[in-house]
């Protein structure tokens, strides 16, 4: 009888101990610089602001889509070349 009470007591204590256990997930870190910044795409590749590519004989630069937006979308624009004799 005593062994039965000890087993019952151990079972109750282990159940109560398990009830106080709190499981938490590891914190989620949001890395802002990993894909949320605006980019330009060409040939399935990502290009950041200021990147220059050549398509045929023409140069393109990745810049703001709208000049008045500070944090808007980016798009490809013709690269401004200096003409000869002009500063």
Secondary structure, DSSP 8 states (H G I E B T S, - for coil): -HHHHHHHHHHHHHHHHHHT-----------TTTT-S--EEETTEEE-TT-EEEETTEEEEEEESSTT-SS--EEEEE-----TT--
